[in-house]
Structures are given as C-alpha cells and as structure tokens.
Amino acid sequence: MAEAQLCVSQDEFTCSVCQDSLTDSVTIPCGHSFCLKCLTDCWDQSQECRDALKHHKLIFCKTDDSCICMMCVVTEHNGHKMVELETEREEKQVSDSVLREVEENEKREMEKAEGVMEQLEKEIEELKRREAELKELSETKDHLQFLQVRVTLHRESDLTGVPVTHSQISSFVFFSLLSDFCPLTLDINTAHRVLRLSKRNKKVTSEGTVTEYPDHPERFECWPQVLCTEALTGTRCYWEVECTGDFMRIGVAYKGLSRKGASLECGLGNNDKSWCLLWYNSQYSVLHNNKETAISAPYSPRISVYLDWPAGSLSFYSVSHTMTLLQRFNTSFTEPLYPGFYVGPDCSVTISHLTPCDN
C-alpha cells in the first residue's frame, strides 16, 4: 500500500525542454514544470527554444493573461487568443515604453503648470501692490506727482515683465484728474476756411478744400489755425489730443492773438501771446515769442497738455504706454488762455474724450 502511494510518474520530475530531471524547478500557471534555466533561456532566446520545446513550446494566452504550454492549449485553453512569448514580450515592452513616456510627459506638463501658476501668483501680487499705490495716489491733488509716479510704474513694468494695463491706469487717471480734466470744443468762428470741423467740433482736418464759413472778426484769414471756445484761467486744466500727419502745432494763446493777414505774428508760438508744441519733419520742438527749441523724443500720436494757470506752468507730454514730459514752460499768465491748433495739409487733430475706458 505504501509502495503504491510512492508511485509517481517520472514526467512530473522531468523538464519538457531538456528532458532531464528538474533543476531549480519552476511551475508555470498551467501546472507544468520546467528548469529555471530552461524557462529563462526560452524567454530570452525564443528562436533556439522553438526547436527544444517541440510540442511543449511555451506560448502566452492573452485571454487568461498567463504563460502556458502547448498541452494546455488543447486541454484547457481551446479557443483562447494565443501569441508567442517573444511577441507578447515585445508588445509589453512597447506598452511599458509608451507608459513611461506618457508619465514623463505628464510630469513635465505638471512642472510647467506649476511654474506658470507660480509666475501668475507673483504677477497678481505685483498688480495688487501697484493698484494699492495708484489708489492712494488717485486721492492726491498734485497732478504732476500722479503723472511722474505713473511713468515710474510703467518703467517697473518694462523691467519686471508684469504689465500695467492701460484700462486700469486710465481708470485711475480719470478719477484722479477728474477735477482737472477740461472738455474742449473747437470754435468754428475762429477756424480758417481750409479747415473742416467734425465730430461735434471735436476734430479738425486740413483737406485742401475751402469751406464757406461766414465772415467773422475772430476767424484766421491766412494761417490754418483754430482756437477752442473755452477760456482757461485761475485753475488747473488737463486735456489730450490725437494727431495724424506730419505738420501741426498744439498750444494755447491769449484772445489778442492776431487773426488777420499772413504775418508770422498770427502763428501759434510766433509771438508773446502764445505757447505751443510743434511736430514737423519728424521732429518735436516748442515755440514761444518766435523762439524755437528742439526736443529729442520719439513720436506719439497722442499728446497731453497740463495747464496750471495759477502756478504759471504749461506742460506738454507724449502719451503711449508711458507718459514722457516733452517740455514745461514756467511763466506768469496774465489773461485767460484758449487752447488752439495749427493743422498742416492732410493732417488732423482730435480732442480726446477722457473716460475710464479710454484705450
């Protein structure tokens, strides 16, 4: 009886590859056993193993995701999807490679996103700081201080790369300068006949055609100029204009500025009754009492003027993403001043309507 229990098939101790007794026996999921070395060699050198395995050739069952032998194909895995070990290994290696690449890409994208978030947080903090400075500054009555700090903030923006939006700045400019902003209107009774007024007398254009304006004692006869209706005196005033063309003057004048004849005395800046900024031949200059001073500055189509009549100060600025002081006249004004413009051929000047939404 005991002898019968010890009767075990020799096949159970024989490797199907080398046909020898099992050494370091390894049993695969299907229940068949192989030498560890034979199984490893079969995996790494599958071409040689094909001849050795014969009917015990190892294959991979994709249906059950397990490594089996040919005997199992017939007995337990009939109808399942089978592939050679080499094919399955290649597929899994490709899959692992793709997975690693996906994981590396995800890691890079996460690091990039974290960097962007960190930069955004810095920019938000910087904008909050500047907004607080502008809010505090908007309560000041010193207009010149406001403009100077505004320029400083824009320079900081250029250095740090954190933008100061024009709409944000314009809101503070508007509320800060509301008491100083002066809405201007062109006086059609002063306009030379080659000048055409439009946009409710906010724009003047020199088109080379004559307009049949009625005679008026205040109309300029020979110089293509026009004054505004507002008489500015005893206060501080700020206005901006948009210009097109390459020949114009922007300034202020006393009411006594000569209008008749072609004398130089009629031109803005050519007498002691007017002050102006000149743009001509790609060059800025300022004029007063027929004395011209050249200014080196890049062109900007928008010009702003700040008049502090009580302090005797008249300032001209070019306006873009920054405000650049072009010239400041310091004098003593004795009469009301009228904003005025000289408009050369094919040029125009438009008085800007300053609101928080400008630009």
C-alpha positions in Angstrom: 0.0 0.0 0.0 2.8 2.4 0.9 4.6 1.5 -2.2 1.6 2.3 -4.3 1.4 5.8 -2.8 5.0 6.5 -3.7 4.4 5.6 -7.4 4.6 8.9 -9.1 5.0 9.5 -12.9 8.6 10.3 -13.9 7.2 13.0 -16.2 6.4 15.1 -13.1 10.1 15.3 -12.3 11.3 15.8 -15.9 11.8 19.1 -17.7 10.0 19.1 -21.0 12.7 21.3 -22.5 15.9 19.5 -21.6 14.2 16.1 -21.0 16.3 15.8 -17.8 15.5 15.9 -14.1 14.2 19.2 -13.0 16.8 21.6 -11.6 15.5 24.7 -9.7 12.0 23.7 -10.7 9.6 26.4 -11.8 5.9 25.7 -12.2 4.1 28.0 -14.6 0.4 28.9 -14.1 -0.8 26.0 -16.3 0.7 23.5 -13.8 3.7 22.3 -16.0 7.2 22.5 -14.6 10.5 23.5 -16.1 14.0 24.1 -15.1 14.5 27.7 -14.1 17.4 28.0 -16.6 15.5 26.4 -19.4 12.5 28.7 -18.8 14.8 31.7 -18.7 16.6 30.7 -21.9 13.2 30.1 -23.6 12.2 33.7 -22.7 15.5 35.3 -23.8 16.3 33.1 -26.7 13.0 32.1 -28.1 14.2 31.1 -31.5 16.5 28.4 -30.2 13.8 27.2 -27.8 11.3 26.5 -30.5 13.4 23.5 -31.6 13.8 22.4 -28.0 10.2 22.8 -26.8 8.6 20.8 -29.6 5.1 20.0 -28.5 5.8 21.6 -25.1 6.5 25.0 -26.8 5.7 27.8 -24.3 3.2 30.4 -25.5 1.1 33.2 -24.0 -2.6 33.1 -23.5 -3.9 36.7 -23.9 -7.4 35.7 -22.8 -6.2 34.5 -19.4 -3.1 36.7 -19.3 -0.9 33.7 -18.4 2.1 31.7 -19.8 1.1 28.2 -20.9 2.5 25.2 -22.8 1.1 23.6 -25.9 -0.6 20.8 -23.9 -2.6 23.4 -22.1 -3.8 24.9 -25.4 -5.6 21.6 -26.3 -6.8 20.7 -22.8 -7.7 24.0 -21.1 -7.3 27.0 -23.4 -9.0 25.8 -26.6 -10.4 28.8 -28.5 -8.4 31.4 -26.5 -6.3 34.1 -28.1 -2.6 33.0 -28.2 0.6 34.7 -29.1 4.3 33.6 -28.9 6.2 34.6 -25.9 8.5 36.8 -27.9 5.6 38.7 -29.5 3.9 39.2 -26.1 7.2 40.4 -24.6 7.7 42.9 -27.4 4.2 44.2 -27.0 4.6 44.6 -23.3 8.0 46.3 -23.7 6.4 48.8 -26.2 3.5 49.3 -23.8 5.8 49.9 -20.9 7.9 52.4 -23.0 4.7 54.3 -24.1 3.5 54.3 -20.4 6.9 55.7 -19.3 6.8 58.4 -22.0 3.2 59.3 -21.0 4.2 59.5 -17.3 7.3 61.7 -18.2 5.2 64.0 -20.3 2.6 64.3 -17.5 5.4 65.1 -15.1 6.9 67.8 -17.5 3.4 69.3 -18.0 2.8 69.4 -14.3 6.1 71.1 -13.6 5.3 73.6 -16.4 1.9 74.3 -15.0 3.3 74.7 -11.5 5.8 77.2 -12.9 3.0 79.2 -14.7 0.9 79.2 -11.5 3.9 80.5 -9.5 4.5 83.2 -12.1 0.8 84.2 -12.1 0.8 84.4 -8.3 3.8 86.8 -8.4 2.1 88.9 -11.1 -1.1 89.1 -9.1 0.7 90.2 -6.0 2.6 92.8 -8.1 -0.6 94.1 -9.6 -2.2 94.3 -6.2 0.7 96.3 -4.9 0.5 98.7 -7.9 -3.2 99.0 -7.6 -2.8 100.0 -4.0 -0.2 102.6 -4.9 -2.5 104.0 -7.7 -5.5 104.1 -5.4 -3.6 106.0 -2.8 -2.1 108.3 -5.5 -5.5 108.9 -7.0 -6.5 110.8 -3.9 -3.7 113.3 -4.2 -4.3 116.8 -5.6 -0.8 117.0 -7.0 -1.3 116.2 -10.7 2.4 116.3 -11.6 3.2 113.8 -8.9 0.5 111.5 -10.3 2.0 111.6 -13.8 5.5 111.1 -12.5 4.5 108.0 -10.4 2.5 106.7 -13.4 5.7 106.8 -15.5 7.6 105.0 -12.8 5.1 102.2 -12.6 5.3 101.7 -16.3 9.1 101.6 -16.2 8.8 98.9 -13.4 6.5 97.0 -15.7 9.1 97.0 -18.5 11.8 95.7 -16.1 9.7 93.0 -14.4 7.6 91.9 -17.3 4.4 92.4 -15.3 2.1 94.5 -17.4 0.2 97.5 -16.1 -3.0 97.5 -18.2 -3.9 100.8 -19.9 -7.5 100.4 -18.9 -6.5 100.0 -15.3 -4.2 103.1 -15.4 -6.8 105.1 -17.3 -9.4 104.5 -14.6 -7.1 106.0 -12.0 -6.1 108.8 -14.4 -9.7 109.7 -14.9 -10.7 109.7 -11.3 -7.5 111.4 -10.3 -7.7 114.1 -12.9 -11.5 114.5 -13.0 -11.3 117.8 -11.2 -8.6 119.0 -13.7 -9.9 117.5 -16.9 -11.2 120.1 -19.2 -13.6 119.1 -22.1 -12.8 121.3 -25.0 -14.8 122.3 -28.1 -13.4 123.9 -31.3 -14.7 127.4 -32.1 -16.0 127.3 -35.6 -15.9 131.1 -35.7 -12.1 131.0 -35.5 -11.4 128.2 -38.0 -9.6 129.0 -41.2 -11.6 128.1 -44.3 -9.3 125.2 -45.3 -10.1 123.5 -42.0 -13.1 121.2 -41.7 -14.6 120.6 -38.2 -16.4 117.3 -37.4 -17.4 115.1 -34.5 -19.4 117.8 -32.9 -16.5 120.2 -33.2 -14.0 117.8 -31.5 -12.0 117.1 -34.7 -10.3 119.5 -37.1 -8.9 118.3 -40.5 -7.0 120.1 -43.2 -8.1 118.6 -46.5 -7.1 121.3 -49.0 -10.7 122.3 -49.8 -12.3 125.6 -48.9 -15.3 125.6 -46.6 -17.7 128.5 -47.0 -17.6 129.8 -43.4 -19.3 133.2 -42.9 -17.1 136.2 -42.2 -16.2 136.7 -38.6 -13.7 139.1 -36.9 -12.1 136.2 -34.9 -11.5 133.9 -37.9 -7.9 133.2 -39.0 -7.5 134.6 -42.5 -4.2 133.1 -43.7 -2.9 130.7 -41.1 -4.7 127.2 -41.0 -5.5 127.5 -37.3 -8.4 127.2 -34.9 -9.0 128.0 -31.2 -11.3 126.5 -28.7 -14.3 128.2 -27.2 -13.1 127.7 -23.6 -11.3 130.5 -21.8 -9.0 128.8 -19.2 -8.0 131.0 -16.2 -7.3 130.8 -12.5 -7.4 127.0 -12.4 -5.7 123.8 -13.5 -6.7 122.0 -16.7 -5.7 118.8 -18.4 -6.6 117.6 -22.0 -5.4 115.1 -24.6 -5.5 115.1 -28.4 -4.9 112.5 -31.1 -2.9 113.6 -34.1 -2.4 112.4 -37.7 0.0 113.8 -40.2 3.4 115.4 -40.0 2.8 119.1 -39.5 0.9 120.6 -36.6 1.0 122.8 -33.6 -0.7 122.3 -30.3 -0.8 125.2 -27.9 -2.6 127.9 -26.0 -3.0 131.6 -26.8 -4.4 134.8 -25.4 -7.5 136.2 -27.1 -5.4 139.0 -28.6 -3.6 136.7 -30.9 -3.7 138.3 -34.4 -6.0 136.7 -36.9 -5.7 139.0 -40.0 -3.0 138.8 -42.6 -0.2 136.4 -43.3 2.2 137.9 -40.8 4.3 135.5 -38.7 2.7 137.2 -35.7 -0.5 135.2 -36.4 1.1 131.8 -35.8 0.9 129.9 -32.6 4.2 130.3 -30.8 5.5 133.1 -33.0 4.6 135.9 -30.5 4.5 136.7 -26.8 0.8 135.8 -26.7 1.0 132.1 -27.3 2.9 128.9 -26.5 2.9 125.7 -28.5 4.4 122.3 -29.2 5.4 121.8 -32.9 5.6 118.5 -34.8 7.3 118.9 -38.2 9.6 116.9 -40.3 9.7 114.0 -37.7 10.9 116.4 -35.0 9.4 117.9 -31.9 10.1 121.5 -30.8 8.4 124.2 -28.7 7.9 127.8 -29.6 7.2 131.0 -27.7 7.8 134.5 -28.8 9.2 133.2 -32.0 11.9 131.3 -30.2 12.1 127.6 -31.1 13.7 124.9 -29.0 14.2 121.4 -30.5 13.2 118.3 -28.4 14.6 114.8 -28.9 11.8 112.3 -28.2 10.1 109.5 -30.1 6.8 110.4 -31.9 3.5 109.6 -30.3 0.1 110.4 -32.0 -1.4 111.3 -28.6 -0.3 114.5 -26.9 -1.5 115.7 -23.5 -1.3 119.2 -22.1 -1.4 120.2 -18.5 -2.0 123.9 -17.6 -1.6 125.1 -14.1 -2.6 128.7 -14.6 -2.1 129.9 -11.0 1.4 128.4 -10.9 2.3 129.7 -14.4 3.1 126.2 -15.6 2.3 124.7 -19.0 3.5 121.2 -19.7 3.4 119.0 -22.9 3.5 115.2 -22.7 3.7 112.4 -25.3 1.4 109.6 -24.3 1.8 105.9 -25.2 2.3 103.1 -22.7 4.2 105.7 -20.7 3.9 109.5 -20.4 7.0 111.4 -21.4 7.4 115.1 -20.5 8.4 116.9 -23.6 8.6 120.5 -22.3 7.4 122.6 -19.5 7.0 126.4 -19.7 7.3 128.4 -16.5 5.9 131.9 -16.7 3.3 134.2 -15.3 0.0 134.2 -17.1 -1.9 137.4 -17.1 -5.0 136.6 -19.2 -7.3 133.7 -20.0 -5.8 131.1 -22.3 -7.5 129.5 -25.3 -6.3 126.0 -26.5 -5.5 126.2 -30.2 -4.1 124.1 -33.1 -2.3 124.7 -36.3 -3.1 121.9 -38.8 -0.9 121.3 -41.9 -2.1 119.7 -45.2 -3.6 116.3 -44.8 -3.3 116.4 -41.0 -5.9 116.2 -38.3 -6.2 116.8 -34.6 -9.0 115.3 -32.4 -9.8 116.3 -28.9 -9.9 113.2 -26.8 -12.9 112.4 -24.5 -11.2 111.2 -21.3 -13.1 108.4 -19.7 -12.1 105.4 -17.5 -12.4 103.1 -20.6 -10.1 105.1 -22.9 -7.8 102.8 -24.9 
